[in-house]
Amino acid sequence: MRSITPFVALAGAAALTLSACTTPGVSGNEAGNELAVDSTFTMAIGADPGNLNPMITAMSGARTIDRFLYSRLIEVGKDGTIRSGLASAWKADTTKATFTLRNDATCADGTAITASMLAENINFIADPKNGSPLIGVNVQAGTVATGDNATGMLSVTSGAPDAFLLENLGNVHMVCGPSLANPDALAKGEGATGMYTMTEIAPNSQYTLTRRKEFVWGPDNWDSKQAGIPATVIFKVIPNETTVTNLLLSGELNAAQVGGPDSERLRAKKLFSSDVQAGLGQVHFNKNPKKLLSDEALRVALTQGLDLEKLRSVLTSGTGVAPSNLVNMAPNPCNADVAAANTPAFDVKAAAEALDAAGWKPGSDGIRQKDGARLSLTVIYPSYVSATFGPTSELLQSMLKEIGVEATPKGVDANGVSEALFSTGDWDLSLIPFGVGLPSQVVPFFSGKTPPNGSNFGYTNNADYIAAASSAATKPGKEGCEDWSNAEAALIGAADVIPFANSVLSVFGSKAEFTVNDTLEPASIRLFK
């Protein structure tokens, strides 16, 4: 979970959903079940989350668990409404923000959560030398935060204009002060400020969390004494969806994301579900100057050779829809309609002609060559997310072969995603999707510094995008939507990225109900006997 967005999960620091609705089933109050007391909530995740440090990770699995361990300044609903978190009051424009903190929040070790402590969190992310993937996404480089512990006031001056400064700052997972200087501790989920603490880790098996009874700072008027709140939360690493489905039906799991045919088995049994629309299908191009796809004309020609509708059908088992923009999660305030008009149209003949004109001529085996080099590309995909990614990559391979391009699919696990995109750069096309809920959160992944010094993993250098995004950043909230639309249109039109599939995925509950927003909200879980 948040495994729906396997690469970047940054909408709350972006994450899981464009829209979510719940489908009550027989596992809730409707079946007459009583709420459980001090029970255990067990949830499946598809891969080991690896490093849990919320200052360093952008991986969806890790951030799902972090949601249970670390509190945020505010909570942003899927409709954009703001609720209290660590802060009870707030104010922001595009360059400055202030947060008035609650006076009853503590770290897991009993230390009071103070304004100066939270300022240190923000300043850590803002310092480029710390290498946080949240820089430029939730916190702009050069941002300065100060805390007045006497008044409980946290003040932030952004290092650059941010159209959604309140939402971006407010959704950072905050860690307890002393742990900020101990990355090894944070990697294991220590330094908790949230509803649960980490009590046991068995890598590639399970993660066990224990509720903090002193946690009372849930959103708005949340009642910490209500029944049904789990005393223990266990995340089990189970890659196989059929196994997960069987465990949900037997009651051995309380929650899991399930798609494809297995989801129909669960719906038939009328299990509770929270249905989530998320960005699942995106083609990214590696534009490193040393790579073939630094050539825009070549990227456009390859895109013309792809039947995106067929790719979408295979990836989503026929249930997906065409995206309208690059923001694929809530709250998506602009919801720009730019993808269809700017995506190079499917036209195999035009693709072949463009490749011919660029000097890429078919060799004896049908694969094009130029100046002695074969048009041979590596396509990476997340093998751990869904069984449909493999067949989708193979279909893409066959489509490219039809226009004389040799493509080699390569599945990567959760750790391999980070290594390929931010370390080795050993890829040409990527089917690794990422999820953002605000257009401003796209920026660091398509502009600025490249790995290892930045998050611009595709080496994008699109002047039209940068100009439009820079203009939008100076306008608060929806006032900049026209500029954000122009920015996304520039990326898609240049084939810097091609979104092709959004899909409704479901998080099912057995003997449990909950709310999924950017991730599953721990304060929303209710367990039944």
N, C-alpha and C positions, 0 to 999 in steps of 0.2 A: 504494500500500500504506500501510497505516494509512490508506490511502485508502478502506478499507472503512468507516472512521469519518471522514467528510469534515469534520466540524466540530470536535469536541473529541476529542483523543486523549490521554487522561490516565490510563490504568490503570497503566502503568508510569510514567508521568505520565499515565495511563489510555489505552488505545488500541484494540487491534484485535480481541481475541478473547474469546469466552465459553468456547469449548473448541476445541482443535486436535488433529488427528490426522494422521499422515502416511500417504500411500499410495505405497509404493515402485513405481517403474516401470522401464522399460528404460534410463533415463538414469543409473542409479546402479551400485553394485557388482554388483547382481544381473545386470547385463548383461555382467559381466566387464570393465568399463572400469577403467583405471588412474587413480589420483588424479593430477591435474595439479599442476605445480610453478610457482609465481609466474605464474599465469595471470590472465585478466581475467574478472570476473563482471559481466554486464550485465543490468540489471533495468529493466522499464518502469514508469513512473508515469503516471497519467492526466492530470495537470495540473501546471503549473509550481508549485513549492512556495512561491515568494515569499521572504519574510523568514525566514532560518534561525535567527535568534536564539532559543535555547531558553528564555531568560528571558521572552520576549515572545510567542512563537507558541503557539497551541493547535491549529493546523491539522495535519491528519493527514499530509499529504505532507511538510511540513517536518520534522515530528517523526520520520518514517521515516528521513530522511537524517541527522537529528541523532543517531539511535541509533548510527550508524557513527562519528560524530565525537566524541561526548562520553560519558564514563563516568558510572556511577551508584555510589552508596555500596554498594548491595546489588542483587541480582537476585531478583525474585519469580517463582516458577514458576506455571504455570497452575493448579496444585493448591494454591497458597499457600505452598509451601516456600520458605525463604529461603536464598539462596546468596551467597557472598562477591562483592564487587566491589572498589571502592576500599577498603572496610572489611573487615577480617579477623575482627572481633568486634563485637557490638552488644548493646544492652539498651534496652528502652523500656517505658513504661506509657502512660497517656493524656495526660500533661503533660510528661514529660521523656524524653529519649533520649540515649544516648551511643554513639559509634562509635569504635573503635580502627582507625586507618588502617594500610594496608600501608606499608612504607618504601621501596618500589622504583618507585612510580608517578610518572610525569613528564608534563609538558605537551609538546606537539609541539616547542616551542622548547628543550626540555631542562630547563626550570625544574621543580624538585621540587614535587609536589602536596602541600600541607601542610594541616594542620587549620585554620589561620587563613584560608587561601585558601577552603576549602570553607564555612567559617562566613560569609564575605563573600557567597558565592552565596546561602545561605539567608536572610541578612539583607536582601539585595537584594529577593528575592521578598516577604519579610514587610513591606516598607515600601510602604504604599498609594500613595505618590507616584510609584513606579516603574511602576505600571500593569500589573503582571504578571498574566496570566490564571491563573497557578498559585496566586495568593493565595486562601486559603480552600479550595483543592483539595488541593494537596500541602503547602503551608505556611500556617499560620493567621496572620492579621494580628497584628502585635505580637510575633511569635516572636523570640526572642533566641538567637543561636548564638555560641559562643566556641570558639576553638581553642587548644590547648596544643601548640605545635610540638615541644617537647622530648619529650613523651610520645606524640605522635601522637593525642591524644584530642580528638574533636569533641563538644561538649556542647550540647544544644539544650533550651531551655525554651519550650514552645508557648504562643502568645498566647491560645489557647483550648483546651479539652479536645478531643482527637482520638482517637476509638476505634481508629483504624488509624495511629497516629503513626509507627510504624516503617516500614510499607510506604509511606506517603505521602512522608515525608522521604527514605527510602532510594532512591526512584525518580526523584529530580530529576536531570536532565542537568547535570552540573557543568562549568563552563568555567574556563579558566586565568585566574588572578587579574587580570593586567593588562588582559585583554580585557573584563572586566566593566564597565569604564568607557568602553568603546569600542563602542557599539551598531552603528556602521557596519561594524566588523570582524566582529562576531558575526552580523550580517545575511548575511554572505558565508561563514559557517561557519568562521571563524578561531577561534583560542584553543582548539584541540582538546585534549582529555584522553583521548580514546578510541583505538580501534584504527586509525583512518584519519584522514588530513588532507585538506582540500579543496585540490585543485591546479588545477582549471579550472572555470569556470562559463560556460555559454552559455545565457542565459535562454530559456525555452520550447523548449529543444533538449536539452541534456544537462548533467549534473553529474559531474565526474570526481574520484575520491578515490584516494589512494595509501596503501598499508599502512605503518604504523609498525613496523619490525622490533623496536624496543625494547619494544613493548607485550607484557607478559607477565601482566597482572593480569586475565585472563579469569575466568569463574566457577569457583569451587572449584579443581579440579585440572586445569584446561584446559592443554593442551600447545601452546605457541606454535610448536613446531618440527615439528608433524605436517604431513604432505603434504596438498595439496588446498585450503589457505587462499589466497584470492585476493590477488595483489599489488596489483591495481587493481580498483576498483569503479566502474562507470558507471551512473548513473540516466538513462535516456532518457525524455523527455516524449513519450508516444504516446497520444493520446486514444481512438483507435479500437481496440476490442477485436478485431475481425476482423484488422486489421493486426498487432496484438500476437500473436494466435494463429498467424498465418502465420510470424512471425519466430521464435516458439518452436519450431515444427515444423521450420523450416529450420536451427535451431541458432544463429541470430543473436542471440537473447535467451536468457538463462539462467534468468530468473524473471519472473513477472508474475501479477497477480491477474486472473482471467478468470471470467466468469459467463455464464449464459444458454446459448444453443445452441452458442456457440463452445467452451464448456468440454467439451461432449460430444465434439467433434472431438479434443480433447487426451486425454480419457479413453480414447477408442477407440485412440489410439496408445500408451496405457499410459505416459504421462509421469508422473513423480513429482509428487505434490501434497501440500500441507499444507492440510487442509480446516478452515475456520474458521467457527464460528458467531458472527454479529455482529448487533447491533441495526441494522436497515436502515430500518424504517418507524416514524416517530413524527410525530404532529401536534402542533405547538406553537402556542399562541395568544398574540397580542400584547395584553397587558392594560394597556398604557399608558392612564392615565385619559382621555386624549384620543381613544382608539380605541373602536370599538363593542364589541369583545370584552372590555372591562373588566367587562361584565355577565355574571356566572356563568350566569344562566338562559339567556342567548343562546348561550353556549358549549355548554352541555348540550344545548340544542335542536339545534344544528348537528351535534353528535356523534351524536345520535339519528338524524339524517338520513344518516349514513355507514354503508354496508355495508362494515365493516372486513375481512370475509373476502374480498370481491371485490377490495378495494384491495390486500390482501396477496398475492392470487393474481397480479395484474398486476405488482406491484412485483418479486416474486420468481420470476416465470415458473412459478408453481405449486409451488415447492419450499419456501416459507417456512412457519414455524410461528408460532403466537400467542405473544407474550412473556408471561411470568408476572410481570415486574416491570420496573423502570427500569434496573437494573444488567445490562448486556448483554455484559460481557466478563469474562475471568478476573481474579481468582480468585472473585469473587462469593460471599463466604462465607455470606451469609444466604439467598440464592436464594429470596426471598419469593414466595409464590403469592397475589398481590393484584390483578392486572390484571383478570382475568375478572369477579370479584365486584364490582368498583368502577367499571368502565367503563359509562357510560350505554348502555343496550341499544338496538340498531338498531330503530327504530319510526318510519317515515315519518309515519304518522298522528299519533302523539304529538308529533313534532317540529313539524308544521304547526299543531297545536292550541296548542302552547306559544308559537309565534311569534304566532299570532292573539291569544292572551291578553296578550302583551306589547305589543300595539298595532302590530305589524308586519303591515300589510294588503297583499295583492297589488295591484299597479298594473295598468294596461291591458296591459302587456307581460308580466305574470306575476311581475315582480320586486317584492318587498315594499318598502314605504315607511313611514316614520314621521316625523311632524313635518316633512315636506318632504324628508327624506333617504332615499336609496335604500340598501337593504341590499346594498352592493357592497363586495367584499373582494379583496385581493391575496394570492395564494398563491405563495410562493417555493419553489423546489426546486433541488437541485444538479445542474445539467445535465451536469457533467463526471464524475459518479460512475458512472452506469449509464444506458443508453438507455431503461431501463424507468421512470425517474422522470417523463419527459415524459408518456407514456400514463397513468401513475398520477395525475398532476395533472389531466389532462383527464377522467379518470373521476370524480375527486373533484368537479371542476367540474360535471359532468352531474348528480351526486347532489345537490349543493347547489341546482342550478337547479330540480330537482324539488320542492323545498320553498320555492322562491321567493327563493333567494339568488343574487346575481350574483357569480361568482368569476372572477378573471382570473389564470391561471397565468403565472409569470414565472421563467424559468430564470436561474440566476446561476452564475458561475464561482467558482473557489476564493477569489479576492480579493473577489468580490462577496458571498460569504457573510459575511465579517468586516465589510464595509461596511454591509450591510443590518442585521445583528443588533446590531452594536456602535457604529454611527455614525448612519446616516440613520433607522433604524427604519421604513423604508418597506415594511411588510409587515403582514398581518393574521393569516394562517396560514402556518406554515412546515413543510415536509417535510424540512428539514435535520436528519439524525440526528446524535446525538452519542454517544460511547461512554465509559463509565466501568466500572471493575472493582470499585469499592468503593462502598457506599451513601453514605459520607461525602463522596464526590466530586461527588454530585448537588447538595449544599447551596448552593454559591455561585451556581448557575445558576437556582435557584428561591427565593432569599431574599436579603435584603441589598440593597446598593446597585445601582442600575441604570446602564446606560451613560450617559456615558463614564466614570463613577466606579466601576463595578463590573461584574460578569459576569451579573447578573440580567436577561438580555436580553428576557425576556417580561414583565417588571414584575410578577412573581408576589408576592402578599402573602397567604399562606395561614397563618393563625394556628395551625391544627391541625398543619400540617406543621412549622412552626417549633418548636412545643412538643415534638413527638415526636422530631424530629431533635436538638434540644438535649439532651433526656434521654438519647438513644442515645449521644451524643458522650462522655458521662462514663463509659460502660461499655466496658471493653476488648474488642475483637474481637467474637466472636459473642455475648457476653453482652448486647449491645444489640439483637440481631436482632428481637425483638418490637417494640421502639420503631421501628426502621428500617422494618419492615413497615407499621406504623401511619402512619408519615410518608409513604411512597409511596402508600398507599391514599388518604390525604387529597388528594394532588395529582391523582391519577387521578379520584377521585370528584367533584372540583370542576371537572373538565375543564381543568385547568391544562396538562396534557400527556396525550396518549393514545398509548401504544405499541401498534402493531398488527402489526409484522412483524419477526421474527428470521429470518435466512437463513444457510444454509451457503454460504459463498463459498470459492473455492479459489485458493491461490497455487501455480502450477505451476512445475516445474523442468525444464529441459532441460540435460543434462550437468551437473547440479548437484543436491545435496540440502541441506537446511537445516531449521531448527526455527523455527516461528512461534509466538511467545508473545503478548505484547502488541504486538510488531512482529516482523519478521524479525530474528533474533539474528545479528549479524555474526560472532560467534565460532563459530557452528554451521555456517557455510557450508563445503561440500566440493565442489570442482570436479573433474570427470573429463575425461580426454583424449578 
